[in-house]
Amino acid sequence: MLLHSILFYLFSAIMLGAAMGVVLSRNPVHSVMFLVLTFFQSAILWLLIEAEFLAIVLVLVYVGAVLVLFLFVVMMLDVNIEAAKRSVARFAPLGIGIALLMVVQLVQLIWLRSRPAGITSGFATSPEGYSNTKALGAVLYTEHVYAFEIAAVILLLAIVAAITLTLRKRPGLKVQNIAEQVAVRAKDRLRVIKMDAEKKT
Amino acid sequence: MGDVVPQFIVNTVDWILGIFYLLPEWLQYLTITTWKILFVLIGVILCVAFSTYFERKVIGRMQARIGPNRVGPLGLGQPFADVFKLLFKEVIIPAKSNRFLFIIAPMLSLVPALAAWAVIPLNDWYVIADINAGLLFLLALTSVGVYGVILAGWASNSKYALLGAMRSAAQIVAYEIAMGFALVGVLMASGSLNLGDIVNAQSGGFSHWFLVPLFPLFVVFWIAGLAETNRAPFDVAEGESEIVAGFHVEYSGVAFVLFFLAEYANMVLISTMTAIFFLGGWASPFEGWTFLNDITWLAWLTAGGLYWLFVKMCAFMYIFFWLRATFPRYRYDQIMRLGWKVFIPVTIFWIAVEGAMAWFHIGPWSGLGV
């Protein structure tokens, strides 16, 4: 249990440091890499409470796909750090307000609620052979199936909306007809001419 | 025992075992796991080293050449000669590059390729970490490998490298989805995310392999794997005729070796994954042919083991090289079209077919209790 606590505080410390790095680093690519580190650390924290499905899916979805696209965009954009810094100063009161609100909520959730129940030692360990992938699937596709499907439809809507917003019909756009390209045969493009040998002049 | 093995060896082994049993339990576990990791690591690195030799021989023969034949017998020393040459070369770091990211990028591409071996079962008992979510772990790690490529391209501060990184990132993100969907089919058929259980679900000879009922998914998975490893004909990320060497243009010496190692380690990994998911992993193709058991010197054919996995892995490595020698490079827009408009619909369709088959109790997974 001691080792468990040490690991928890170690990884939390790295996570908080990385999260600070996301905000404070001057280079946007460094920020994204700090965000990757933050996600990895939170995945490890989830592994410590035996939520291995959530941990791996966090790495798979956020680190493996979302942040790759982030990096992609950040590398292409020329972000003006100084302008961004100025706007940070302007929005600081709002940011601090939201942060305080979140702290209050967390304290309320963790400290005040757990005290009467007398919970001190975290979650109960799950029995041998317990697969939380299966447990999650069983709940997700039975009890919460409507919420799950609505979330899926919202995501689909977002995809369609994003594509429609960026799709422009430009005049003179050249589009390749793949079926036509594949259907081409050698005789359509190539003509073999038979002719007699010419005399050397 | 004493007259076959010299007494001092027996004594030494006893002495080492004595020390081992004196250790606390967690240290014993740590020792065993470390040795297991070391064996797998050395095995993978040797596979990588000799697959470079294998590739040059195969492509050489296909192009009516002999291939490397100077270093050692049959040229078998060639990989080591190459490695030593590269190790002694100078690592040049471009002046205006981002130094830290430039150095860390090759490591970021190699580590996931090696870490993935933690969950791969080499035979029915040898697996470093027998975890329940093994398949997800593999998917997560193969998707993390792209960071090395992107960072290398960006940090070297070179246009060619950046172009290569962009191409590779778009390609890997596109094919990862098809790969994940193909694996959804595998986990539907096996009913488990544990790789050992997936292999066990395919036991009973080659007609029980997932290759048969999931053939379209197998094709999609294999080609997506080809694209994920940036190998020909999907090697636009390094297309030497267009952008010199793509993302690793600026790398030399050891840093280049790491990229090279990562690419080949990924190829070995994808080959092994295909063997495990679709060809029954370490299971024998002749399982259940009892007449083979009667002949003593053929009994190994029906038993499962590491050698079957190795043979299947080598077969897929050969296909990697064969495709490289056969096909010209894909055009970039066609790569994207293949990934998004062909593979993803094919996998989704086949998942639906599989669901219908499971519902109507057709096929090998009728007993899953759907």
Interface residues (C-beta under 8 A of the other chain):
Chain A: N27 V29 H30 M33 V36 E52 F53 I56 V57 V59 L60 V63 G64 A65 V68 L69 L71 F72 M75 M76 S131 T133 Q176 I178
Chain B: N98 L101 I131 N132 A133 L136 F137 L139 A140 S143 V144 V146 Y147 I150 L151 W154 L162 A165 M166 A169 A170 I172 V173 E176 L193 D333 Q334 R337
